[in-house]
Amino acid sequence: MRMPITDFLTNGDLKFVIILYAFLIIATIHFVKKLSNKEKQELYNIKLNKLVNWSLYISVFSLLLGLMHSFYFISKAKGIANHLLFGGLSNVMITPVLGIVIAMIIKLLATPIKTTKQQ
């Protein structure tokens, strides 16, 4: 059984999901500018690569905060049922996976565009 895509897109930690989607929007804007301005292609690739790095940083940070949050409440509950534990841990993993997917998309946008010179 798989997690429905709507649950995947809506159950992540909202503050991190908003940041990651903002990175994707900014990357799309830079990609469009890169297509229209061939002379400054390297500048836009540098900016896109920085967005890739920040997406990965945000993903790792959200994972660590989610795990810390989950373990805190497990310790307060003095034990927990297995289905609740694994359900919580699966929700912890949503935002990092989304962040890695967004980082891969941005990395594809940062791929240099080869231009052919006309003679």
N, C-alpha and C positions, 0 to 999 in steps of 0.2 A: 504494500500500500504506500502511496506517495502523498506528500503534503500538497494540497491544492495550491495552485499558483497565486490565487487571491490571498490565501493565508500567508504565503511567503512574502508577498508584496506589502501586506498591511500589518503584520504582527511584529515587525522589527521595532527596536527602540526608536521612537519617533524623532527625537532630537538628532540622532546620528543618521537616520534615513533621510531627513530633510537636508542635512549637510551633504550627504553623498549625492542626492539628486541635484543639489545646487552645483556640485562639482561637475556633474554630467552636463548640465545646461551650459555652464561656463566653458567646458571643453568643446561643446558643439559650436558655440559662438566663435571660439578661437579657431576651430577647424574651418568654419565658413570664411573667416578672415584670411586664413592661410591659403585657401583656394583662390580667393580674389586677389591676393597680394603675393605673387611668386617671389619677389625679391626678399621679403622678410619671412620666408618659410622656416628658416632655422630658429628665429626668435619665437615663433609660435610653437615649434616643436619643443623648445626648452620649457615654455610655459605649460604645455600639455604634459610633459614628463614630470614637472613639479606637481601637477594635479594627480598624476598616477601615484607618486610617492605619498602625498597627503591622503589619498583615498586608502592606501594600505595602512598608514599610521592610524587613521580614524577607525579602520576595521579592527586592528589589533587592540586599540584602546577600548572600543565598545565590547570586545570579547572579554577583556580583563575585568571591566566594570560589571558586565553581566554575570560572570562567574563569581566575582566577589559578592555581588548582590544575592545570588542564588545560595551560596554557601552560608551567608549570614542568616538568611531566613531558615535554612535547614538546621543550623545550630540553635536558633531560637525555638524551633518547633520540637527539639529534642527527638528527632527521628522523623522519618517521612516515608510514605508509601512509594514503592518503586515507580509506579505509573506517574506520580506527581514529579518525582525526581527527573525522570527522563523526559517528561513533557516540558519541564522548565529548562532543562539543558538544551532541548531542541530549539526552544524559543531564543535562548542565548546565542545560538549559532546563526540565526537568520541574518542579523545585521552584518557580521563579518563576511558571510558568503556573498551577500548583496554588494558589499564594498569591494570584494575581490572581482566580482563580475563587472562592476562599474570601472574598476582599475584596468581590467583587460580591454574593455571597450575604448577607454580613453587612450590606452597604449596603441590600439589599432589606429585611432585618429592621429596619433603622433608619428606614425610611420611616414618617412619622407616620401614625397611625391616626386617621381623621376620625370624630368622634362626632357624632351628631345630637342636638340638644337637644329634649326633649319639652316642649310648651307646655301 
